[in-house]
Amino acid sequence: MLAVADWLRDDTAPTPGRAALAAAVRLTARTVAQDAPGNSVELRVPPFVAVQCIEGVRHTRGTPPNVVELAPRDWLLLATGLLDFDEALSAHRVSVSGHRAGDVAGLLPVVPLSM
């Protein structure tokens, strides 16, 4: 997270390398899956990771009924508490489908950063 922290706090800072960005995204998304195990919601942060989390009805084929999808920077802003889930939703920075998808908001932040 330290490798991407300055960039998250200041969007004019240099973009971190792909490996650092991928590691931060995967670490935080997998932490959500570990903290809230289950198969009812799929959290997607393409192109780096997709995890299933939150207990509930399991899906096995096709598009899951509850999906949260967003860009890597937006995910990291949410995961660090630098962006509020409802604000991201209002600004169309996160795509949420299904009645359980919004439950991901209760698992944030994963790694709090201060401005």
C-alpha positions as CSV (number, residue, x, y, z in Angstrom):
1,M,0.0,0.0,0.0
2,L,2.9,2.4,0.7
3,A,3.9,2.1,-3.0
4,V,0.5,3.6,-4.1
5,A,-0.3,5.8,-1.1
6,D,1.0,9.1,-2.6
7,W,-0.8,8.5,-5.9
8,L,-4.0,7.9,-4.0
9,R,-3.7,11.0,-2.0
10,D,-2.7,13.1,-5.0
11,D,-3.9,12.2,-8.5
12,T,-1.1,14.4,-10.0
13,A,1.6,12.2,-8.5
14,P,3.2,9.7,-10.8
15,T,1.2,6.6,-11.4
16,P,2.7,3.6,-9.6
17,G,4.1,0.7,-11.6
18,R,1.8,-2.0,-12.8
19,A,3.2,-4.6,-10.3
20,A,2.7,-2.3,-7.3
21,L,-0.8,-1.4,-8.4
22,A,-1.7,-5.0,-9.0
23,A,-0.3,-6.1,-5.6
24,A,-2.3,-3.4,-3.8
25,V,-5.5,-4.2,-5.6
26,R,-5.2,-7.9,-5.0
27,L,-4.2,-7.6,-1.4
28,T,-7.1,-5.4,-0.5
29,A,-9.7,-7.3,-2.5
30,R,-8.5,-10.7,-1.1
31,T,-8.6,-9.2,2.4
32,V,-12.3,-8.4,1.9
33,A,-12.9,-12.0,0.8
34,Q,-11.0,-13.3,3.8
35,D,-12.9,-11.0,6.2
36,A,-16.3,-11.8,4.8
37,P,-16.1,-15.3,3.3
38,G,-18.9,-16.4,1.1
39,N,-20.1,-16.6,-2.5
40,S,-23.1,-14.2,-2.7
41,V,-21.2,-11.1,-4.0
42,E,-18.5,-10.9,-6.6
43,L,-16.1,-8.0,-6.3
44,R,-14.4,-7.2,-9.6
45,V,-11.4,-4.9,-10.1
46,P,-10.3,-5.6,-13.7
47,P,-7.8,-6.4,-14.9
48,F,-6.3,-7.5,-11.6
49,V,-8.8,-9.5,-9.5
50,A,-12.2,-10.8,-9.0
51,V,-13.2,-12.3,-5.6
52,Q,-16.3,-13.7,-4.1
53,C,-17.3,-12.7,-0.6
54,I,-20.2,-12.3,1.8
55,E,-22.3,-15.3,3.0
56,G,-25.5,-16.0,1.2
57,V,-26.8,-17.8,-1.8
58,R,-24.1,-19.4,-3.9
59,H,-23.9,-19.0,-7.6
60,T,-22.0,-21.5,-9.8
61,R,-22.5,-20.5,-13.4
62,G,-22.8,-17.4,-15.5
63,T,-23.0,-13.8,-14.2
64,P,-23.5,-13.7,-10.4
65,P,-26.6,-11.9,-9.1
66,N,-24.6,-9.5,-7.0
67,V,-21.6,-7.7,-8.5
68,V,-19.5,-4.8,-7.5
69,E,-17.1,-3.6,-10.3
70,L,-14.8,-0.6,-10.5
71,A,-11.5,0.6,-11.7
72,P,-8.3,-0.1,-9.8
73,R,-7.8,3.5,-8.5
74,D,-11.4,3.9,-7.4
75,W,-11.2,0.5,-5.6
76,L,-8.0,1.6,-3.8
77,L,-9.6,4.9,-2.8
78,L,-12.5,3.0,-1.3
79,A,-10.3,0.3,0.3
80,T,-8.2,3.0,2.0
81,G,-11.2,5.2,3.1
82,L,-10.2,8.1,0.9
83,L,-13.5,7.8,-1.0
84,D,-16.9,7.1,0.5
85,F,-18.9,4.2,-1.1
86,D,-22.1,6.3,-1.4
87,E,-20.1,9.1,-3.0
88,A,-18.5,6.7,-5.5
89,L,-21.9,5.3,-6.3
90,S,-23.5,8.7,-6.8
91,A,-20.6,9.7,-9.1
92,H,-20.9,6.5,-11.1
93,R,-17.4,5.4,-10.1
94,V,-18.6,2.0,-9.0
95,S,-21.0,-0.3,-10.7
96,V,-23.3,-2.2,-8.3
97,S,-25.9,-4.8,-9.3
98,G,-28.0,-7.0,-7.1
99,H,-29.6,-6.4,-3.7
100,R,-26.5,-7.7,-1.7
101,A,-23.8,-5.9,-3.7
102,G,-23.9,-2.8,-1.5
103,D,-23.0,-4.9,1.5
104,V,-19.4,-4.5,0.5
105,A,-19.5,-0.9,1.8
106,G,-19.8,-2.3,5.3
107,L,-16.4,-3.9,4.9
108,L,-14.5,-0.7,4.0
109,P,-12.0,0.7,4.6
110,V,-9.7,-2.3,4.4
111,V,-6.4,-0.4,5.1
112,P,-7.2,3.2,6.3
113,L,-5.0,6.0,5.0
114,S,-5.3,9.6,6.1
115,M,-4.9,12.5,3.8
